[in-house]
């Protein structure tokens, strides 16, 4: 694969994020190069725009099959066992109602998956945070734990989070006395790059719980029935090590609307299994706290948002002034600085996401490094470098906020997005 061509195409995708054909072309190149995780990221971006996109769903199935095959080969090599022959290679996912290809022995394949390949979700609490082999979703104890005090600014968001979720969980008996249900979970939604995952980690720290993050790539498997088993294993692992915050990242990719999935039975069954596991939270899920995050809550299956499931929603807005100042300070630490005015930068970056602010700091550092190389001496990051970075980088949240305006206008009869409507009005977007 030509890395220069790929880099050029990715820049084109950044400039035209709605161009699904171009994004899928990039995904095909990544798949051909064996870069499976990046491929799934590009495919998920398409599915977030069009959950029923046939080519994206087909490419997703091929990528998962390739990823599983690579994982099985790695596991076999690590154990010293001989690699499975062609008959054990995972084939394309098909509808259960369609006859399987005669050349593929599904019974043998599923038996070998169960015996040779490590279970996709084996909780390993002895692993440090973030460690684990491919295909494993380890529990991640924070050392030291992240709490809401570590979240700079966003006081309104933290207040709502505390009132709607934290306090009832911390004071279960009192909550019951006031008729406050402890069932259900919390859905964090908002523009990408605004700290939804960090907030989920802070919740885990506040509750004294370990953190377990799950994405679509952790659950999907090309073998019939294994995806549902993986989903169950996720919840069973979280229950076994309670208190646990189980975080479903990009939940719209895991819980997309079944009505739009047509004949894609594998993904429909994944959504069904997710609903079954969430319903069991009423009985045996003491100490299990379910959080989910999405950039597109309107793409979720409506059943996920019913009482007892993800029945609390919280808008995570772009960082406010104080949050921006804190984020900038964090990303500029341990770098040579000269005359940096954080207050000035924060005041000029309204509507920038946390990821945008990090990008500004990295870009400014690159410019200072280039200058240092040319001058053959250390040239600290200055406001000149920050200004140059700001000329190149704009707020990425605006596209999301503009697109969400139509949802608020035409699909908010139930009032679910009232907080989003209020925020858009405060920014003169609605």
N, C-alpha and C positions, 0 to 999 in steps of 0.2 A: 504494500500500500504506500502511495506517495503521501508523506506527511504534509508536504507543502500544499498539495491539492486539498487534503482533508482540512487543514487549517483555514484555507481560503473558503471552503464550503461552510465551515462552522461560523466564520465571520458573516457570511451571507445569511445564514440562519438567524444569527443574532440581529441582523438588520431587518429580516422579514420573518419573525417568529410564527406568523400565521401560515407560512408556506409549507403545508404538510408534505407535499411531494418532495421538496428539497430536503426536509428533515428526514424523511424515510430513506432518501438516497444516501444521506450521511450514515444512517443506521445500518443500511446494507453494507456499506464499506467497513464499518466498525465490526459487524458480525463476521465478515470475511477475514478480518484481521484477528479474530478470536477475542475481541474486547467486548465481552458479553455484558458486563455491568453497564458500560457506557451505552451499548446498544439499547438496553432496556430503558435507560433514562430518556433516550431520544424517542422511543416508541411511546413511553408513558406520556411524554409531552404532547404527542399527537392524540392519544386517547383522552387526555384531559379536555382537548378541544372537541373531538368527535369520538365519543365512547363506542360507536358502532362502526368505526372505520375498518373495512374489511381487510385492506392490505396491512394495516397496523396490527390487527389481531392475528393475522396469519404470520407476520414477521415475529410477533411476540411468542407464538407457539414454537416457531423454529429456534428462536434464541434460547428459550427455556430448555428445549430438547438438547441443544448444543451445550448449554451450561451444565445440565445434569450429566451428560456424557463425559464432559471434562472432569467434573467432580468425581464421578465413579472411577475414571481412569487414574486420577490422582490418588484416590483412596486405595485402589488396588496396588498401585506402585509403592505407596507408603507401607503397605502390609506385606509386600513381597509376593503377593498373589499374582498369577498370570492374568493379563487383561482379558476381558470377555470378548468373545468372537463377534462376528457381525450380527448374529441372531439376537444379541443382547443390547444392541444399539437402540436407543429410544427413537421411535418413529414419530411422524406427525400426529398431533392430537386430533382425534376424530370424534364425531358425535356418537354417543353410545348406541343410538338407534341404527347406525350404519354398520354393515358387516365389516369386521376387521380383515385386513389383507391376509391372504392365505400364507404368504411368505414370512409372516412375523408371529412368533410364538409369545402371545401376551402372558399366558400363565407362567411360562418359564421366566420371562422378563420380570414380572412383578415379584416372583419368588426370589430371584437373584437380587433385586433391589432391596428386599427386606433382609437378606442375609449378608450381603457383601458391603453395601453402602451404609455409612454411619447415618443414624436417624437425623433428619434435617433440623430437629430442635431438641438438642440434649443440653439442658441447663447445666452449666458448669460454674457454680459460684466461686470456685477457687481461681478462676481466671480473673486477671485484672481487667479494669474497664476497657472496653473496646477490643480486647483480644478474642481469639477464637478462630477456628478454621472456617473455610468457605462453607456455607450452608448451615452454619450454626448461629443462633441468635442468643448470645450469652447475656446473663444478667449482669448489670453494670452498676456496682456500688460506687457512689461518688466519694472520693477521698481528697480533700474534705468535701462534704456534700454541698451542692449548689442550692441556694434558697432564694426566696423572693427578694431578699436584701441585696442579692448580687445582680438583680435586674435593675439597671439604671433607668430612672424616669418611668413613663407609662403608669403613672399612679392610678389613673382611672381604670385601666385594664386590670392592674393588680387588685384594686379594691373590689371590682366585680368578681374576679376570680376567687378572692377570699370569701366574699359573702355567699356566692352561689355554690361553691364546691368545697373550699378548704374548711371553713368553720363547721359545716354539718358533719364532715368526715372526722374532724378532731373532737367534736362534742356529740357523739352519736346519741347518747341517752337524752340529752337536752333537745336535740333535733327531733327525736321521735315524740317528745312531749308537745312540741309545737306542730306536729303533723308533717314534719319535713321528711320526705322519703330519702333514704340513702341508696336506693337502687339507681341504676343508670350510670351514664358516663358523661364526659365533657368533650364537646367538639370545638377545637380552636380553628378559626378560619380567618383568612385575610390574604393580602398580597404576599408573594414569595419573598423570602429573605428577610422577614421581619421578626424572627425569633420565636416561632411557635415551638420548635423543638427545645430551645433553651428554657422556655416557660414550663414545658412538660418536665424537664429535668429538675427545675426549681420546685415543682409540686412534689416530686419524689423526695427531694431533700426536706421539704417542710413536713411531710408525713413520715419521715424516717424510713422510707421504703427504697428497695432497689429499683433500678430502672431497666426496663426491657423494651427495646425498640424493634418494631417489625415492619417490613415493607412487602410489597407484592412479590419482589424477587425472592424473598425468604420462603414464601408459601407455595408459589406455583411449581407444579411438577408435571411433566408430559404424560406420566403413567396414569391410567384411569383410576380414580379413587384416592390417589396419594395426596393430591392437593387438599382434600377434605381432612385426611388424616393429619397432615401438617398443621392445618388450622386448629384442630383439636389439641394437638401436641403443644402448640403455642400456649393455649389457655391452661392446659393441665400443668405445664411447666411453671407458669406464672402463679397458679394457685398453690403449687407445692412449695413455693419459696416466699409466701406472703410474709409481711406486707410487700406488695409489688405494684409499681405503676407500669401497666402494659400500655405502650404507646404505639398506636397504629399510624405510621407516617404515610402521607399521601393516601388517605383512606378512600378517596374517590376511585383510585385504581383497584382497590380491593373490594369496595362495596358499590360499584357502579350500578346504574339502574338496570335491573334485569329485563325490563320491557324493551330495552334497545339492544339486547345482546343476541336476539334471534336464535340461531341454531348453535351458538357457541356454548355448548352444554358444560364444558369444563369450568368456564368462568361463572356461569349461572350457579353451578353447584357450590363454587367457592363462596359466593354471596349467601346462598342458603345456609351453608355451614357456619358462616360468621353470625348470622341471625340466631341460629340454634345456640351457639356458645354464649352470645350476649344474653339470651333469655335465661340461661342457666345461672346467670349472675344473681338471680333472685334467691337461690338456695345455698350454693356451696362456694360462693365467692367472697366470703369475709376476708378482708385484708387485700383484695384485689381491686385496684383502682384503674378504670379504663379511660384513657385519653386518646383522642384522635386529632389529626390535623389535616387540613385540606386547603387548597387555593380555590377550589370550585365546589362549595357545598351544594350548589343547585344541581350538580351532576350525581349526587348520592341517591341511592335507592331510598324512597320515602320511608320504607319500613325500618331503616336504620335509625330514624329520628323519632320514632314513637316512644311514649313513656316507658321507662325501664331500660332503654337502650342509650343512644346518644341524645338524651333529651335536654341537655343543657348546652347552649352554644355561646361562644365568646369571640367577639371580633378582636383580632390582634392587629392594631393599626400600625402604620409606619411610625418609627420612633419620634417622640416629641423632642423639644429642644434639649432638655436635660439628658434624655436617653442618647441623643446624637453626640452630645459632648462626652458622655461616658464611653460610648463606643469608639469614638475617635481617639480618646486618651488611651484606651486599651490597645488599639491597633498601632499606635505610634510609640508605645513603650519599647524600651530596649533598642531604639534606633537613634542614631545621631541626629539631634534636632538643633535648630537655631532660629529663634524668634517666632515660634509657632504660636498663633493666637487661636486657641480652641473655640473660644466664644464666637469669634468672627466666622470660623468655618461652620460651626453648628448653625449659626443664623442664616447662612447662605445655602444650606442643604435641606431645607424643608421638603418633605415628601420623599426623601431618599430612604431606601431600606438600609438595614444593618449591613447587608451584603454589598450594597452600593458604597457605603462609607468605608468598608474594608477595602474595596477596590480602589477608592481614592487614595488611601494610605499606601497601598502596594504600588500604585502607579507613580505616586510622588517619590517613593523610595527608589523605584527603577530609574526615574529621571535623575535623582541625586547620585545614584550609583554610576550612571553613564557619564555625568559631569565629573565625578571623581576619577574615573578611568582616564578621561581625556586630560584632566589636570594633573594626574599622577599624585593626587593627595586626597584626603577625606574631605568631601564637601557635604556638610550636614543638610538634612531636609529642611527647607525654608518655605516661607509662604509663597515664594516664586514657584517652587515645585508644586505646591498645593494648588495654586492658581492655574498652572498648566494642566494639572490633572482634572480640575473642575471644568476646563474648556472641552475636555474629551468625554467626560462622563456625566450623564444626566440621571434623573430619578427613574428607576425601572418600574416603580409602583403605579405610575400614571396610566399605563395601558390597562392594568388590572382594574383600577378604579373606574376608568371610562367604560370598560366592558361590564362592570357590575352595576352601572347606572341603569341599564335596561332591565336588569333583573329586579332592581328595587322598584322601578316604575311599573312593570307589568306582571311581576310574579311575587308580590309581597302581600297578597290578600290576607294571609294567615299571620302577618306581622312578625315573621321569623327574622327578617332582616331590618327591623326598625333601628337597631343600633348602627347598622351600615348606612341607612338613609340619613340618620342624624349626622353621621360623620361626613357624608358627601355634601350635605347642606352646609356644614360648617366650613367646608373648603370650596364652596360655590361651584361644586361639580354637578349637583342635582338641581 
